[in-house]
């Protein structure tokens, strides 16, 4: 029972946070969804998937930083040159 209650508490907090952040981040004049509460409730109910997605997004962003570009494997494609001859 404690797990269900904690899941519902976190789901409610995520739904409220999603609703507030959606309104805060929307630029003036941009169209708003018809039922923002329903989308926020959906995000609240699916919060584990949202958390996993945010973690994956963060990992992809961390791996794609320019600092790691020096560690790429040398493929040898730099030596290939295109010629103007047609076959």
N, CA, C and O atoms as CSV, one atom per row, in Angstrom:
chain,resi,resn,atom,element,x,y,z
A,1,UNK,N,N,0.816,-1.197,0.000
A,1,UNK,CA,C,0.000,0.000,0.000
A,1,UNK,C,C,0.864,1.268,0.000
A,1,UNK,O,O,0.504,2.293,-0.578
A,2,UNK,N,N,2.012,1.158,0.668
A,2,UNK,CA,C,2.914,2.301,0.719
A,2,UNK,C,C,3.449,2.640,-0.671
A,2,UNK,O,O,3.623,3.815,-0.995
A,3,UNK,N,N,3.714,1.611,-1.504
A,3,UNK,CA,C,4.214,1.840,-2.856
A,3,UNK,C,C,3.176,2.555,-3.717
A,3,UNK,O,O,3.513,3.438,-4.506
A,4,UNK,N,N,1.928,2.169,-3.560
A,4,UNK,CA,C,0.861,2.808,-4.344
A,4,UNK,C,C,0.715,4.263,-3.932
A,4,UNK,O,O,0.580,5.140,-4.785
A,5,UNK,N,N,0.741,4.520,-2.649
A,5,UNK,CA,C,0.616,5.893,-2.170
A,5,UNK,C,C,1.786,6.749,-2.624
A,5,UNK,O,O,1.596,7.894,-3.036
A,6,UNK,N,N,3.015,6.196,-2.550
A,6,UNK,CA,C,4.174,6.979,-2.984
A,6,UNK,C,C,4.139,7.229,-4.484
A,6,UNK,O,O,4.530,8.304,-4.939
A,7,UNK,N,N,3.671,6.243,-5.268
A,7,UNK,CA,C,3.552,6.429,-6.714
A,7,UNK,C,C,2.547,7.547,-7.016
A,7,UNK,O,O,2.796,8.399,-7.868
A,8,UNK,N,N,1.425,7.536,-6.319
A,8,UNK,CA,C,0.402,8.569,-6.554
A,8,UNK,C,C,0.877,9.949,-6.118
A,8,UNK,O,O,0.546,10.946,-6.760
A,9,UNK,N,N,1.644,10.020,-5.042
A,9,UNK,CA,C,2.178,11.312,-4.609
A,9,UNK,C,C,3.148,11.857,-5.644
A,9,UNK,O,O,3.092,13.035,-5.997
A,10,UNK,N,N,4.032,11.004,-6.128
A,10,UNK,CA,C,4.993,11.445,-7.150
A,10,UNK,C,C,4.260,11.785,-8.449
A,10,UNK,O,O,4.602,12.764,-9.112
A,11,UNK,N,N,3.257,10.988,-8.816
A,11,UNK,CA,C,2.496,11.257,-10.039
A,11,UNK,C,C,1.782,12.596,-9.956
A,11,UNK,O,O,1.743,13.339,-10.936
A,12,UNK,N,N,1.219,12.908,-8.803
A,12,UNK,CA,C,0.541,14.198,-8.629
A,12,UNK,C,C,1.540,15.346,-8.703
A,12,UNK,O,O,1.271,16.369,-9.334
A,13,UNK,N,N,2.685,15.178,-8.063
A,13,UNK,CA,C,3.704,16.231,-8.103
A,13,UNK,C,C,4.217,16.450,-9.524
A,13,UNK,O,O,4.415,17.591,-9.942
A,14,UNK,N,N,4.433,15.374,-10.261
A,14,UNK,CA,C,4.900,15.492,-11.649
A,14,UNK,C,C,3.844,16.161,-12.517
A,14,UNK,O,O,4.173,16.992,-13.363
A,15,UNK,N,N,2.588,15.808,-12.317
A,15,UNK,CA,C,1.512,16.410,-13.109
A,15,UNK,C,C,1.417,17.907,-12.846
A,15,UNK,O,O,1.263,18.691,-13.783
A,16,UNK,N,N,1.506,18.306,-11.598
A,16,UNK,CA,C,1.456,19.737,-11.266
A,16,UNK,C,C,2.676,20.449,-11.843
A,16,UNK,O,O,2.556,21.539,-12.403
A,17,UNK,N,N,3.836,19.840,-11.706
A,17,UNK,CA,C,5.062,20.428,-12.248
A,17,UNK,C,C,4.999,20.547,-13.766
A,17,UNK,O,O,5.417,21.560,-14.325
A,18,UNK,N,N,4.481,19.523,-14.434
A,18,UNK,CA,C,4.366,19.570,-15.898
A,18,UNK,C,C,3.405,20.664,-16.330
A,18,UNK,O,O,3.661,21.367,-17.308
A,19,UNK,N,N,2.309,20.811,-15.613
A,19,UNK,CA,C,1.339,21.850,-15.953
A,19,UNK,C,C,1.933,23.240,-15.763
A,19,UNK,O,O,1.751,24.118,-16.605
A,20,UNK,N,N,2.635,23.435,-14.667
A,20,UNK,CA,C,3.240,24.746,-14.409
A,20,UNK,C,C,4.380,25.056,-15.377
A,20,UNK,O,O,4.479,26.176,-15.878
A,21,UNK,N,N,5.232,24.080,-15.642
A,21,UNK,CA,C,6.343,24.317,-16.567
A,21,UNK,C,C,5.863,24.528,-17.997
A,21,UNK,O,O,6.458,25.305,-18.744
A,22,UNK,N,N,4.795,23.845,-18.382
A,22,UNK,CA,C,4.255,24.039,-19.733
A,22,UNK,C,C,3.732,25.457,-19.912
A,22,UNK,O,O,3.935,26.068,-20.961
A,23,UNK,N,N,3.067,25.974,-18.904
A,23,UNK,CA,C,2.564,27.344,-18.999
A,23,UNK,C,C,3.703,28.357,-18.927
A,23,UNK,O,O,3.658,29.391,-19.594
A,24,UNK,N,N,4.711,28.067,-18.127
A,24,UNK,CA,C,5.824,28.992,-17.962
A,24,UNK,C,C,6.698,29.055,-19.210
A,24,UNK,O,O,7.189,30.123,-19.574
A,25,UNK,N,N,6.891,27.909,-19.867
A,25,UNK,CA,C,7.799,27.875,-21.006
A,25,UNK,C,C,7.138,28.239,-22.326
A,25,UNK,O,O,7.835,28.462,-23.316
A,26,UNK,N,N,5.818,28.305,-22.366
A,26,UNK,CA,C,5.126,28.634,-23.615
A,26,UNK,C,C,5.289,30.110,-23.907
A,26,UNK,O,O,5.042,30.958,-23.050
A,27,UNK,N,N,5.708,30.408,-25.127
A,27,UNK,CA,C,5.910,31.800,-25.508
A,27,UNK,C,C,4.553,32.482,-25.714
A,27,UNK,O,O,3.571,31.832,-26.071
A,28,UNK,N,N,4.512,33.796,-25.485
A,28,UNK,CA,C,3.242,34.520,-25.656
A,28,UNK,C,C,2.763,34.433,-27.102
A,28,UNK,O,O,3.544,34.617,-28.036
A,29,UNK,N,N,1.520,34.161,-27.272
A,29,UNK,CA,C,0.932,34.055,-28.599
A,29,UNK,C,C,0.979,32.659,-29.176
A,29,UNK,O,O,0.352,32.402,-30.204
A,30,UNK,N,N,1.703,31.749,-28.548
A,30,UNK,CA,C,1.776,30.378,-29.048
A,30,UNK,C,C,0.492,29.644,-28.680
A,30,UNK,O,O,-0.058,29.859,-27.600
A,31,UNK,N,N,0.016,28.786,-29.563
A,31,UNK,CA,C,-1.225,28.075,-29.246
A,31,UNK,C,C,-1.028,27.113,-28.081
A,31,UNK,O,O,0.020,26.482,-27.939
A,32,UNK,N,N,-2.049,27.021,-27.265
A,32,UNK,CA,C,-2.018,26.119,-26.112
A,32,UNK,C,C,-2.878,24.898,-26.425
A,32,UNK,O,O,-3.815,24.996,-27.216
A,33,UNK,N,N,-2.578,23.755,-25.822
A,33,UNK,CA,C,-3.406,22.568,-26.049
A,33,UNK,C,C,-4.818,22.778,-25.510
A,33,UNK,O,O,-5.039,23.600,-24.620
A,34,UNK,N,N,-5.764,22.029,-26.058
A,34,UNK,CA,C,-7.163,22.156,-25.636
A,34,UNK,C,C,-7.352,21.785,-24.170
A,34,UNK,O,O,-8.073,22.466,-23.441
A,35,UNK,N,N,-6.711,20.714,-23.743
A,35,UNK,CA,C,-6.857,20.220,-22.377
A,35,UNK,C,C,-5.477,20.005,-21.760
A,35,UNK,O,O,-4.991,18.876,-21.710
A,36,UNK,N,N,-4.847,21.073,-21.294
A,36,UNK,CA,C,-3.494,20.912,-20.756
A,36,UNK,C,C,-3.464,20.051,-19.495
A,36,UNK,O,O,-2.456,19.405,-19.208
A,37,UNK,N,N,-4.553,20.041,-18.749
A,37,UNK,CA,C,-4.603,19.217,-17.540
A,37,UNK,C,C,-4.553,17.735,-17.858
A,37,UNK,O,O,-3.962,16.960,-17.106
A,38,UNK,N,N,-5.166,17.331,-18.965
A,38,UNK,CA,C,-5.151,15.917,-19.351
A,38,UNK,C,C,-3.738,15.485,-19.746
A,38,UNK,O,O,-3.306,14.383,-19.407
A,39,UNK,N,N,-3.025,16.348,-20.457
A,39,UNK,CA,C,-1.649,16.024,-20.837
A,39,UNK,C,C,-0.745,15.990,-19.616
A,39,UNK,O,O,0.153,15.153,-19.531
A,40,UNK,N,N,-0.973,16.887,-18.675
A,40,UNK,CA,C,-0.180,16.879,-17.453
A,40,UNK,C,C,-0.478,15.640,-16.617
A,40,UNK,O,O,0.428,15.061,-16.017
A,41,UNK,N,N,-1.748,15.231,-16.576
A,41,UNK,CA,C,-2.116,14.014,-15.842
A,41,UNK,C,C,-1.482,12.785,-16.495
A,41,UNK,O,O,-1.039,11.871,-15.800
A,42,UNK,N,N,-1.440,12.763,-17.806
A,42,UNK,CA,C,-0.796,11.656,-18.509
A,42,UNK,C,C,0.698,11.599,-18.189
A,42,UNK,O,O,1.251,10.523,-17.965
A,43,UNK,N,N,1.337,12.754,-18.171
A,43,UNK,CA,C,2.752,12.798,-17.793
A,43,UNK,C,C,2.939,12.348,-16.348
A,43,UNK,O,O,3.928,11.692,-16.021
A,44,UNK,N,N,1.995,12.701,-15.489
A,44,UNK,CA,C,2.075,12.275,-14.101
A,44,UNK,C,C,1.918,10.777,-13.943
A,44,UNK,O,O,2.614,10.158,-13.138
A,45,UNK,N,N,1.015,10.196,-14.700
A,45,UNK,CA,C,0.807,8.749,-14.604
A,45,UNK,C,C,1.968,7.968,-15.197
A,45,UNK,O,O,2.275,6.865,-14.743
A,46,UNK,N,N,2.607,8.527,-16.195
A,46,UNK,CA,C,3.711,7.840,-16.869
A,46,UNK,C,C,5.067,8.371,-16.430
A,46,UNK,O,O,6.026,8.327,-17.201
A,47,UNK,N,N,5.159,8.873,-15.203
A,47,UNK,CA,C,6.395,9.515,-14.776
A,47,UNK,C,C,7.616,8.612,-14.827
A,47,UNK,O,O,8.703,9.130,-15.085
A,48,UNK,N,N,7.530,7.308,-14.603
A,48,UNK,CA,C,8.760,6.517,-14.742
A,48,UNK,C,C,9.322,6.556,-16.168
A,48,UNK,O,O,10.536,6.621,-16.361
A,49,UNK,N,N,8.435,6.516,-17.157
A,49,UNK,CA,C,8.897,6.585,-18.547
A,49,UNK,C,C,9.467,7.965,-18.856
A,49,UNK,O,O,10.431,8.085,-19.611
A,50,UNK,N,N,8.878,9.000,-18.277
A,50,UNK,CA,C,9.386,10.356,-18.478
A,50,UNK,C,C,10.779,10.492,-17.865
A,50,UNK,O,O,11.665,11.104,-18.461
A,51,UNK,N,N,10.970,9.925,-16.679
A,51,UNK,CA,C,12.273,9.991,-16.018
A,51,UNK,C,C,13.320,9.237,-16.833
A,51,UNK,O,O,14.431,9.729,-17.026
A,52,UNK,N,N,12.971,8.051,-17.307
A,52,UNK,CA,C,13.917,7.274,-18.115
A,52,UNK,C,C,14.255,8.031,-19.400
A,52,UNK,O,O,15.414,8.051,-19.816
A,53,UNK,N,N,13.270,8.648,-20.025
A,53,UNK,CA,C,13.519,9.430,-21.232
A,53,UNK,C,C,14.424,10.625,-20.972
A,53,UNK,O,O,15.300,10.933,-21.781
A,54,UNK,N,N,14.213,11.300,-19.841
A,54,UNK,CA,C,15.080,12.432,-19.507
A,54,UNK,C,C,16.505,11.981,-19.218
A,54,UNK,O,O,17.459,12.672,-19.575
A,55,UNK,N,N,16.654,10.829,-18.574
A,55,UNK,CA,C,17.993,10.306,-18.322
A,55,UNK,C,C,18.680,9.957,-19.639
A,55,UNK,O,O,19.859,10.259,-19.823
A,56,UNK,N,N,17.951,9.324,-20.553
A,56,UNK,CA,C,18.533,8.990,-21.857
A,56,UNK,C,C,18.908,10.245,-22.627
A,56,UNK,O,O,19.961,10.298,-23.261
A,57,UNK,N,N,18.055,11.246,-22.574
A,57,UNK,CA,C,18.325,12.510,-23.258
A,57,UNK,C,C,19.587,13.154,-22.685
A,57,UNK,O,O,20.415,13.674,-23.432
A,58,UNK,N,N,19.730,13.119,-21.369
A,58,UNK,CA,C,20.925,13.663,-20.745
A,58,UNK,C,C,22.182,12.903,-21.124
A,58,UNK,O,O,23.234,13.502,-21.345
A,59,UNK,N,N,22.075,11.577,-21.200
A,59,UNK,CA,C,23.238,10.778,-21.602
A,59,UNK,C,C,23.634,11.061,-23.040
A,59,UNK,O,O,24.822,11.167,-23.347
A,60,UNK,N,N,22.662,11.182,-23.917
A,60,UNK,CA,C,22.964,11.498,-25.317
A,60,UNK,C,C,23.613,12.869,-25.412
A,60,UNK,O,O,24.572,13.051,-26.161
A,61,UNK,N,N,23.096,13.836,-24.658
A,61,UNK,CA,C,23.689,15.174,-24.673
A,61,UNK,C,C,25.100,15.150,-24.113
A,61,UNK,O,O,25.975,15.863,-24.605
A,62,UNK,N,N,25.334,14.335,-23.088
A,62,UNK,CA,C,26.678,14.248,-22.501
A,62,UNK,C,C,27.648,13.578,-23.462
A,62,UNK,O,O,28.813,13.971,-23.534
A,63,UNK,N,N,27.194,12.586,-24.192
A,63,UNK,CA,C,28.074,11.890,-25.126
A,63,UNK,C,C,28.324,12.689,-26.396
A,63,UNK,O,O,29.317,12.453,-27.083
A,64,UNK,N,N,27.459,13.613,-26.715
A,64,UNK,CA,C,27.591,14.378,-27.951
A,64,UNK,C,C,28.332,15.692,-27.756
A,64,UNK,O,O,28.359,16.516,-28.670
A,65,UNK,N,N,28.919,15.907,-26.620
A,65,UNK,CA,C,29.627,17.167,-26.390
A,65,UNK,C,C,30.899,17.228,-27.226
A,65,UNK,O,O,31.479,16.189,-27.543
A,66,UNK,N,N,31.335,18.420,-27.582
A,66,UNK,CA,C,32.554,18.545,-28.392
A,66,UNK,C,C,33.805,18.041,-27.685
A,66,UNK,O,O,34.798,17.749,-28.351
A,67,UNK,N,N,33.792,17.930,-26.373
A,67,UNK,CA,C,34.977,17.463,-25.658
A,67,UNK,C,C,35.298,16.028,-26.018
A,67,UNK,O,O,36.463,15.632,-25.960
A,68,UNK,N,N,34.312,15.238,-26.388
A,68,UNK,CA,C,34.527,13.839,-26.685
A,68,UNK,C,C,34.879,13.604,-28.151
A,68,UNK,O,O,35.161,12.469,-28.535
A,69,UNK,N,N,34.869,14.644,-28.976
A,69,UNK,CA,C,35.133,14.446,-30.397
A,69,UNK,C,C,36.564,13.981,-30.662
A,69,UNK,O,O,36.813,13.365,-31.698
A,70,UNK,N,N,37.508,14.252,-29.768
A,70,UNK,CA,C,38.878,13.815,-29.948
A,70,UNK,C,C,39.063,12.329,-29.700
A,70,UNK,O,O,40.100,11.768,-30.054
A,71,UNK,N,N,38.087,11.691,-29.106
A,71,UNK,CA,C,38.193,10.279,-28.781
A,71,UNK,C,C,37.564,9.377,-29.841
A,71,UNK,O,O,37.472,8.166,-29.640
A,72,UNK,N,N,37.139,9.938,-30.946
A,72,UNK,CA,C,36.488,9.135,-31.973
A,72,UNK,C,C,37.500,8.216,-32.657
A,72,UNK,O,O,38.677,8.553,-32.782
A,73,UNK,N,N,37.039,7.091,-33.081
A,73,UNK,CA,C,37.893,6.118,-33.762
A,73,UNK,C,C,38.222,6.641,-35.152
A,73,UNK,O,O,37.348,7.160,-35.847
A,74,UNK,N,N,39.453,6.508,-35.550
A,74,UNK,CA,C,39.888,6.937,-36.880
A,74,UNK,C,C,39.345,5.960,-37.918
A,74,UNK,O,O,39.657,4.770,-37.873
A,75,UNK,N,N,38.543,6.448,-38.841
A,75,UNK,CA,C,37.903,5.564,-39.818
A,75,UNK,C,C,38.647,5.497,-41.137
A,75,UNK,O,O,38.493,4.524,-41.875
A,76,UNK,N,N,39.435,6.485,-41.450
A,76,UNK,CA,C,40.159,6.462,-42.707
A,76,UNK,C,C,39.400,7.104,-43.852
A,76,UNK,O,O,39.895,7.119,-44.979
A,77,UNK,N,N,38.226,7.630,-43.601
A,77,UNK,CA,C,37.442,8.244,-44.671
A,77,UNK,C,C,38.026,9.581,-45.112
A,77,UNK,O,O,37.667,10.090,-46.174
A,78,UNK,N,N,38.909,10.149,-44.322
A,78,UNK,CA,C,39.489,11.431,-44.697
A,78,UNK,C,C,40.366,11.295,-45.941
A,78,UNK,O,O,40.520,12.251,-46.700
A,79,UNK,N,N,40.940,10.107,-46.150
A,79,UNK,CA,C,41.831,9.929,-47.284
A,79,UNK,C,C,41.081,9.694,-48.595
A,79,UNK,O,O,41.667,9.822,-49.671
A,80,UNK,N,N,39.817,9.357,-48.520
A,80,UNK,CA,C,39.060,9.099,-49.742
A,80,UNK,C,C,38.765,10.422,-50.442
A,80,UNK,O,O,38.307,11.386,-49.830
A,81,UNK,N,N,39.041,10.434,-51.734
A,81,UNK,CA,C,38.785,11.649,-52.504
A,81,UNK,C,C,37.849,11.300,-53.643
A,81,UNK,O,O,37.943,10.245,-54.272
A,82,UNK,N,N,36.947,12.227,-53.878
A,82,UNK,CA,C,36.026,12.035,-55.005
A,82,UNK,C,C,36.713,12.490,-56.284
A,82,UNK,O,O,37.387,13.519,-56.300
A,83,UNK,N,N,36.544,11.739,-57.333
A,83,UNK,CA,C,37.131,12.130,-58.616
A,83,UNK,C,C,36.033,12.618,-59.521
A,83,UNK,O,O,34.856,12.315,-59.322
A,84,UNK,N,N,36.428,13.373,-60.509
A,84,UNK,CA,C,35.454,13.922,-61.455
A,84,UNK,C,C,35.108,12.944,-62.569
A,84,UNK,O,O,34.241,13.239,-63.392
A,85,UNK,N,N,35.759,11.793,-62.615
A,85,UNK,CA,C,35.489,10.827,-63.688
A,85,UNK,C,C,34.168,10.131,-63.447
A,85,UNK,O,O,33.860,9.733,-62.324
A,86,UNK,N,N,33.389,9.986,-64.505
A,86,UNK,CA,C,32.132,9.244,-64.389
A,86,UNK,C,C,32.310,7.869,-65.012
A,86,UNK,O,O,33.100,7.691,-65.940
A,87,UNK,N,N,31.579,6.915,-64.501
A,87,UNK,CA,C,31.726,5.530,-64.990
A,87,UNK,C,C,30.656,5.202,-65.959
A,87,UNK,O,O,30.613,4.086,-66.477
